[in-house]
């Protein structure tokens, strides 16, 4: 019974983790210059978050990324289910590409069960196993090989940090269009202010929504927008220490503080246009194991789109 409950809980986490990892990177794009002037209050959190990669740059880039010159860049967002005495797996994998020249951000979600070569392991396996085998480094190498694009930065999020981050901005306000009850909480129609725990439940519900996944994704976007709105509202937001403490406790990235400042300055307008893309494919079983198979033409479509966004050949 315990095992079944654990699997159910893990499945629920996957439904909302995208809200957390997207919120993190957008928060840096949207909070405004003031947040980055209080370096002393953020120093400890930034130092805790920062974890550089062993490599200097991607082998798929001919020239280094220059954030000061506005080079389009990519970020691998990993939502990790960390367990005691276990590295865990990356239950959510999103490639985010930012282009300040066309003022846009494009996000591609890679299904966790996607079958591909695990670079450094020499096997065909589920793409999320790359993290279990070799952590962030192997995950980056595998995603680069799968999509044939460079990964310039990474952001790793501990999924348990979702509630803490929402609470750190003082909760979020959403406009709910469906009256429903989920896990003991009644969500009425109209404007709602949600704390971290309620926001988590708000994004989990699917079965009672006639729109199914579409309705759930709508609520997830509402939470993202709510975090952005609070982060950008400098008149009402005074607890930057709490926000960055929450991020410091739950985030690891190779972005430095100075790079975050530059992104805020040079790339902020890109957050105004965000496009989410799913990778189309189908499920199958090989030797009794379920995999998500991506056709070659679909993979090429995604690769072409991302290369255009990153302005690389």
Order of alpha helices (4+ residues) and beta strands (2+ residues): alpha-alpha-beta-beta-beta-beta-beta-alpha-beta-alpha-beta-beta-beta-beta-alpha-alpha-alpha-beta-alpha-beta-beta-beta-alpha
